[in-house]
Amino acid sequence: MLIESLAQKTRLAMMTVFAVIGGCTVICAFTVWCCISLVNEERQQIYVLDGDIPFLAERARLEANFTMEAKAHIQLFHHYLYICFPSE
């Protein structure tokens, strides 16, 4: 046999067990770290549902929406000024 003494066989078995446990711990820790970072990245994104299909909403700059928001405010102003008559 390759290893003659019982103490050497026991030591080799214990080192193998500790190596396997250490490897499994490292793999599990890396997997948990990857999952946590993936969840944190996904929480930074916003999804919009169209029926049952989720779409990723992209953030636009303020300058891109300024014209549309100004037109919406003007339309709302005209709605309240000309459409809604004061009650007597």
TORKOL-4160 file (C-alpha; in steps of 0.2 Angstrom, whole numbers, padded with zeros to 4 digits, m for minus):
88
<pt num="1" X="0000" Y="0000" Z="0000"/>
<pt num="2" X="0005" Y="0018" Z="m0003"/>
<pt num="3" X="0003" Y="0024" Z="0015"/>
<pt num="4" X="0009" Y="0012" Z="0028"/>
<pt num="5" X="0003" Y="0020" Z="0045"/>
<pt num="6" X="m0014" Y="0022" Z="0051"/>
<pt num="7" X="m0010" Y="0039" Z="0057"/>
<pt num="8" X="m0005" Y="0045" Z="0040"/>
<pt num="9" X="m0021" Y="0038" Z="0032"/>
<pt num="10" X="m0031" Y="0047" Z="0045"/>
<pt num="11" X="m0022" Y="0063" Z="0042"/>
<pt num="12" X="m0024" Y="0061" Z="0023"/>
<pt num="13" X="m0043" Y="0058" Z="0025"/>
<pt num="14" X="m0045" Y="0073" Z="0037"/>
<pt num="15" X="m0035" Y="0084" Z="0025"/>
<pt num="16" X="m0046" Y="0078" Z="0011"/>
<pt num="17" X="m0062" Y="0082" Z="0020"/>
<pt num="18" X="m0056" Y="0099" Z="0026"/>
<pt num="19" X="m0051" Y="0103" Z="0008"/>
<pt num="20" X="m0068" Y="0098" Z="0001"/>
<pt num="21" X="m0077" Y="0108" Z="0015"/>
<pt num="22" X="m0066" Y="0123" Z="0012"/>
<pt num="23" X="m0069" Y="0122" Z="m0007"/>
<pt num="24" X="m0088" Y="0120" Z="m0005"/>
<pt num="25" X="m0088" Y="0135" Z="0007"/>
<pt num="26" X="m0078" Y="0146" Z="m0006"/>
<pt num="27" X="m0090" Y="0141" Z="m0020"/>
<pt num="28" X="m0106" Y="0144" Z="m0009"/>
<pt num="29" X="m0099" Y="0161" Z="m0003"/>
<pt num="30" X="m0095" Y="0166" Z="m0021"/>
<pt num="31" X="m0112" Y="0161" Z="m0027"/>
<pt num="32" X="m0121" Y="0171" Z="m0013"/>
<pt num="33" X="m0110" Y="0186" Z="m0017"/>
<pt num="34" X="m0115" Y="0185" Z="m0036"/>
<pt num="35" X="m0133" Y="0183" Z="m0032"/>
<pt num="36" X="m0133" Y="0198" Z="m0020"/>
<pt num="37" X="m0124" Y="0209" Z="m0033"/>
<pt num="38" X="m0136" Y="0204" Z="m0047"/>
<pt num="39" X="m0151" Y="0208" Z="m0036"/>
<pt num="40" X="m0144" Y="0225" Z="m0032"/>
<pt num="41" X="m0141" Y="0228" Z="m0050"/>
<pt num="42" X="m0159" Y="0223" Z="m0055"/>
<pt num="43" X="m0166" Y="0234" Z="m0041"/>
<pt num="44" X="m0158" Y="0249" Z="m0049"/>
<pt num="45" X="m0169" Y="0246" Z="m0065"/>
<pt num="46" X="m0187" Y="0250" Z="m0068"/>
<pt num="47" X="m0198" Y="0238" Z="m0078"/>
<pt num="48" X="m0215" Y="0243" Z="m0085"/>
<pt num="49" X="m0228" Y="0230" Z="m0088"/>
<pt num="50" X="m0237" Y="0229" Z="m0105"/>
<pt num="51" X="m0250" Y="0216" Z="m0101"/>
<pt num="52" X="m0239" Y="0201" Z="m0095"/>
<pt num="53" X="m0223" Y="0207" Z="m0104"/>
<pt num="54" X="m0211" Y="0217" Z="m0094"/>
<pt num="55" X="m0201" Y="0231" Z="m0103"/>
<pt num="56" X="m0185" Y="0239" Z="m0096"/>
<pt num="57" X="m0189" Y="0258" Z="m0094"/>
<pt num="58" X="m0173" Y="0269" Z="m0098"/>
<pt num="59" X="m0170" Y="0284" Z="m0089"/>
<pt num="60" X="m0170" Y="0300" Z="m0100"/>
<pt num="61" X="m0161" Y="0316" Z="m0096"/>
<pt num="62" X="m0171" Y="0332" Z="m0090"/>
<pt num="63" X="m0168" Y="0341" Z="m0106"/>
<pt num="64" X="m0176" Y="0328" Z="m0117"/>
<pt num="65" X="m0192" Y="0328" Z="m0107"/>
<pt num="66" X="m0193" Y="0347" Z="m0104"/>
<pt num="67" X="m0202" Y="0351" Z="m0121"/>
<pt num="68" X="m0215" Y="0337" Z="m0118"/>
<pt num="69" X="m0218" Y="0343" Z="m0100"/>
<pt num="70" X="m0220" Y="0361" Z="m0105"/>
<pt num="71" X="m0233" Y="0356" Z="m0118"/>
<pt num="72" X="m0242" Y="0346" Z="m0105"/>
<pt num="73" X="m0243" Y="0360" Z="m0093"/>
<pt num="74" X="m0249" Y="0372" Z="m0106"/>
<pt num="75" X="m0263" Y="0360" Z="m0111"/>
<pt num="76" X="m0268" Y="0357" Z="m0093"/>
<pt num="77" X="m0268" Y="0376" Z="m0091"/>
<pt num="78" X="m0280" Y="0378" Z="m0106"/>
<pt num="79" X="m0290" Y="0364" Z="m0100"/>
<pt num="80" X="m0293" Y="0373" Z="m0083"/>
<pt num="81" X="m0295" Y="0390" Z="m0091"/>
<pt num="82" X="m0307" Y="0387" Z="m0105"/>
<pt num="83" X="m0315" Y="0370" Z="m0102"/>
<pt num="84" X="m0319" Y="0371" Z="m0083"/>
<pt num="85" X="m0332" Y="0385" Z="m0081"/>
<pt num="86" X="m0334" Y="0393" Z="m0064"/>
<pt num="87" X="m0350" Y="0388" Z="m0055"/>
<pt num="88" X="m0362" Y="0402" Z="m0051"/>
